Amino acid sequence: MTLLTQILKMIAILAAAALLGNWFLSELRAARQNSKPWFAVYLTAPGILVVLSAVLLPIAIWYFKHR
């Protein structure tokens, strides 16, 4: 049972990452089409989530390894 639950957890995380990435890319395409500045996409909801995950995930991993 534990192997099955681990696989299901991995699939859920990968699916969420794929959805977030697709959402971010659609915002990026829209920003480019509207001739917005390069940083405009990072001020949207998916951009903020991408930046937060890129900053907080390594900090969380470091914290829990050194706990």
C-alpha positions as CSV (number, residue, x, y, z in Angstrom):
1,M,0.0,0.0,0.0
2,T,2.8,2.5,0.7
3,L,4.2,2.2,-2.8
4,L,0.8,2.9,-4.3
5,T,0.3,6.0,-2.1
6,Q,3.8,7.3,-2.9
7,I,3.1,6.9,-6.6
8,L,-0.3,8.7,-6.2
9,K,1.4,11.5,-4.4
10,M,4.0,11.9,-7.1
11,I,1.3,11.9,-9.8
12,A,-0.6,14.6,-7.9
13,I,2.4,16.8,-7.6
14,L,3.4,16.4,-11.2
15,A,-0.1,17.2,-12.3
16,A,-0.3,20.3,-10.2
17,A,3.1,21.4,-11.6
18,A,1.9,20.8,-15.1
19,L,-1.2,22.8,-14.6
20,L,0.7,25.7,-13.0
21,G,3.2,25.7,-15.8
22,N,0.6,25.7,-18.5
23,W,-1.3,28.6,-16.7
24,F,2.0,30.5,-16.5
25,L,2.8,30.0,-20.1
26,S,-0.6,31.1,-21.2
27,E,-0.1,34.3,-19.2
28,L,3.3,34.7,-20.7
29,R,1.9,34.4,-24.3
30,A,-0.8,36.9,-23.5
31,A,1.6,39.4,-22.0
32,R,3.9,39.1,-25.1
33,Q,0.9,39.5,-27.4
34,N,-0.1,42.7,-25.6
35,S,3.5,44.1,-25.6
36,K,3.7,44.2,-21.8
37,P,7.1,44.4,-20.1
38,W,9.0,41.2,-19.4
39,F,8.2,41.3,-15.7
40,A,4.4,41.7,-16.1
41,V,3.8,38.0,-16.2
42,Y,5.5,37.6,-12.7
43,L,2.9,39.9,-11.2
44,T,0.0,37.6,-12.1
45,A,-1.3,34.8,-9.9
46,P,0.6,32.0,-11.6
47,G,3.8,34.1,-11.7
48,I,3.6,34.7,-8.0
49,L,3.1,31.0,-7.4
50,V,6.1,30.1,-9.6
51,V,8.3,32.6,-7.8
52,L,7.2,31.5,-4.4
53,S,7.7,27.9,-5.1
54,A,11.2,28.6,-6.6
55,V,12.2,30.5,-3.5
56,L,10.4,28.7,-0.7
57,L,10.9,25.1,-1.8
58,P,14.7,25.1,-1.4
59,I,14.4,26.9,1.9
60,A,11.9,24.3,3.2
61,I,14.1,21.4,2.0
62,W,17.1,22.9,3.8
63,Y,15.1,23.6,6.9
64,F,13.7,20.1,7.2
65,K,17.1,18.5,6.5
66,H,18.8,20.5,9.3
67,R,16.0,20.1,11.8
